[in-house]
């Protein structure tokens, strides 16, 4: 199966049942909160989201492959497990680097907002 099709399917069921075999063992991951190497650490981060976030959802707006790079535009949203259960939303994009075996060797996420904006959403809802 084509890596783009695998990613689309993974995003639709995110964070459940992700296809970790498309990642190199020592994949480099970075987002505004984390920076690490290794598919095992990536699995732990996804498991954290699956365990602690309520109703997590990943909406993909665009996905394109340009040579050895895949760029995705998305919005991640969830309810935080605090008594008032605010709906949090982060719009962003990912740049995935591929090696010659078509495995993802780097996954870098960027947000269209600041970390402070995300914290504020817990107290001042967007809706």
Rosetta blueprint (number, residue, H / E / L):
1 X L
2 X L
3 X H
4 X H
5 X H
6 X H
7 X H
8 X H
9 X H
10 X H
11 X H
12 X H
13 X H
14 X L
15 X L
16 X L
17 X L
18 X L
19 X L
20 X H
21 X H
22 X H
23 X E
24 X E
25 X E
26 X E
27 X E
28 X E
29 X E
30 X E
31 X L
32 X L
33 X L
34 X L
35 X E
36 X E
37 X E
38 X L
39 X H
40 X H
41 X H
42 X H
43 X H
44 X H
45 X H
46 X H
47 X H
48 X H
49 X H
50 X H
51 X H
52 X H
53 X L
54 X E
55 X E
56 X E
57 X E
58 X E
59 X E
60 X E
61 X E
62 X E
63 X E
64 X E
65 X E
66 X E
67 X L
68 X L
69 X E
70 X E
71 X E
72 X E
73 X E
74 X E
75 X E
76 X E
77 X E
78 X E
79 X E
80 X L
81 X L
82 X L
83 X L
84 X L
85 X L
86 X L
87 X E
88 X E
89 X E
90 X E
91 X E
92 X E
93 X E
94 X E
95 X E
96 X E
97 X E
98 X E
99 X L
100 X L
101 X L
102 X L
103 X L
104 X E
105 X E
106 X E
107 X E
108 X E
109 X E
110 X E
111 X E
112 X L
113 X L
114 X L
115 X H
116 X H
117 X H
118 X H
119 X H
120 X H
121 X H
122 X L
123 X L
124 X L
125 X L
126 X L
127 X L
